[in-house]
Amino acid sequence: LQIAINISFNCDIIFPDIFQYLLDCIVIVNLDILPSFGINCMFGTYDYIHKMVVVTIVPLVVSLILGIIYIFCKLFLSSNSSLKKSTVTAFLLLTFLVLINTSTTLFHYHKCDVFDLPSEEGGGSVSYMFKDYSIDCDSDRYKSYKLYSYIMIIVYPIGIPSI
């Protein structure tokens, strides 16, 4: 159900009303706490690309710290150490809590709205990121982070369920 919450947005799928109502009721489990920190107020240039990087890097750093603690426990403590078991539990809980938000953030990165320009302005079209119209989907900056987002898609929505 958590994954279905975002499928309709990303893939333009319309679910039956009763199922959509159920999804709307459980959307609360989609933890997005980043806006609570007011980062946009602290850094004037904070945009969706920055959000994507923060949302994907922070869990990896926490996982690295948990991995170091686990290795320390394995090398220096008994094999039945409660700290070792707690570290594994914390890692699994972390992956459960970040999977949906990171996956959603990564998939939203690839959704762009295309706008047709009037013929007075030369015609053609421009595309901007759906979640942040300040980001031009044809810009070099946007394109340079696409590879990063593909790698993180392998890590999060593909990697975590594979654990």
C-alpha positions in Angstrom: 0.0 0.0 0.0 2.8 2.4 0.8 4.2 2.0 -2.7 0.7 2.4 -4.3 0.4 5.8 -2.6 2.9 7.2 -5.1 2.3 5.1 -8.1 -0.8 7.0 -9.1 1.2 10.2 -9.0 4.2 9.0 -10.9 2.5 6.9 -13.5 -0.8 8.9 -14.0 -2.9 5.9 -12.8 -6.4 6.5 -11.6 -7.5 4.0 -8.9 -11.1 3.2 -8.0 -12.5 5.7 -5.5 -12.6 3.3 -2.6 -9.0 2.2 -3.0 -7.9 5.9 -3.5 -9.7 6.7 -0.2 -7.8 4.0 1.5 -4.5 5.3 0.1 -5.4 8.8 1.2 -6.0 7.5 4.8 -2.6 5.8 5.1 -0.5 8.6 3.5 0.5 9.6 7.0 3.1 6.8 7.0 4.9 8.7 4.2 7.4 10.4 6.5 8.7 13.6 5.1 10.2 15.5 8.1 12.6 17.6 6.1 10.3 20.6 5.8 10.0 20.7 9.6 13.6 21.8 9.9 13.0 25.1 8.0 16.1 24.4 5.7 14.5 26.6 3.0 14.6 29.6 5.4 18.2 28.9 6.5 19.6 28.5 2.9 18.0 30.8 0.3 19.1 28.5 -2.6 17.6 25.3 -1.2 15.6 23.6 -4.0 14.3 20.1 -4.9 17.8 18.9 -6.1 19.2 19.8 -2.6 16.3 18.0 -1.0 16.9 14.8 -3.1 20.6 14.8 -2.1 19.9 15.3 1.6 17.1 12.7 1.7 19.3 10.1 0.1 22.7 10.9 1.7 21.5 11.2 5.4 20.2 7.6 5.6 23.4 6.3 4.0 25.5 8.2 6.6 23.4 6.8 9.4 23.7 3.3 7.9 27.5 3.7 7.7 27.6 4.6 11.4 25.4 1.6 12.3 27.7 -0.6 10.2 30.8 0.7 12.1 29.1 0.0 15.4 28.1 -3.5 14.2 31.6 -4.3 13.1 33.0 -3.0 16.4 30.5 -5.3 18.3 31.4 -8.2 16.1 35.2 -7.8 16.7 35.3 -6.8 20.4 32.1 -8.0 22.1 30.5 -11.4 22.5 28.5 -12.9 19.6 25.3 -12.5 21.7 25.8 -8.8 22.3 22.5 -6.9 22.7 24.2 -3.9 21.2 24.9 -5.9 18.0 21.3 -7.1 17.8 20.0 -3.5 18.5 22.2 -2.2 15.7 20.7 -4.6 13.2 17.2 -3.7 14.4 18.0 0.0 14.1 19.3 -0.5 10.5 16.2 -2.5 9.5 13.9 0.1 11.1 15.8 2.9 9.3 15.4 1.2 5.9 11.7 0.7 6.6 11.2 4.4 7.6 13.1 6.0 4.7 12.1 3.7 1.8 8.9 5.5 0.8 10.1 9.1 1.2 13.4 8.5 -0.6 11.8 6.6 -3.4 9.1 9.2 -3.8 11.6 12.0 -3.9 13.7 10.2 -6.5 10.8 9.4 -8.7 9.4 12.9 -8.5 12.7 14.2 -9.7 12.0 12.7 -13.2 8.5 14.2 -13.6 8.6 17.4 -15.6 5.8 19.6 -16.9 6.2 20.7 -20.5 4.9 24.1 -21.5 4.5 25.3 -25.1 5.9 28.8 -25.8 3.8 31.2 -27.8 4.9 31.8 -31.3 5.7 35.5 -30.4 8.5 34.1 -28.2 9.9 31.9 -30.9 7.6 28.9 -30.3 8.9 25.6 -29.0 8.5 24.3 -25.5 10.2 24.4 -22.1 10.0 21.8 -19.3 10.2 22.4 -15.5 10.3 20.0 -12.7 6.8 19.3 -11.4 7.8 19.6 -7.8 9.9 22.7 -8.2 9.3 25.0 -11.1 12.5 26.8 -10.5 14.4 23.9 -12.0 14.5 23.7 -15.8 14.5 20.0 -16.9 16.6 20.9 -19.9 19.4 22.6 -17.8 22.8 21.2 -17.4 22.4 21.1 -13.6 19.2 19.0 -13.8 20.8 16.6 -16.3 24.0 16.3 -14.2 21.9 15.0 -11.2 20.0 12.5 -13.3 22.8 9.9 -13.0 22.9 10.5 -9.3 19.1 9.9 -9.1 19.4 6.7 -11.1 22.1 5.3 -8.8 20.0 6.2 -5.7 17.0 4.4 -7.4 19.1 1.3 -7.4 20.1 1.8 -3.8 16.6 2.7 -2.4 13.5 1.4 -4.2 15.4 -1.6 -5.7 18.1 -2.2 -3.0 16.1 -2.0 0.2 13.4 -4.5 -0.8 16.2 -6.8 -2.0 17.7 -7.0 1.5 
